């Protein structure tokens, strides 16, 4: 990631915010970061749309939850209105490779697509 790419830096900040319990528990705050056409292929293999992921995050996130840790986060601006992030997460002993596409809209950068693929340390 070029260190001076403001689009990538903004998107990283927004992605990290989405991983916090405070944002995940709030349908308003999580929804403000998700594109109307958002969809996700989760680590479970389930396909999520925007409404389903907002509801699930609000119901399943405990404010006292341990943090989701990230590593190897990198980003590249693919077009003036599109940034691709890749990174790894670990939460409660589960690891996943992650890929996010963020689109610039009139409301700022919004997460359009996300995919998580579980992995073990041996498969890294």
Helices and strands as residue ranges (DSSP letters): H 6-18, H 21-24, H 27-31, E 34-41, E 47-49, H 50-60, E 69-79, E 82-91, E 94-105, E 108-118, G 121-123
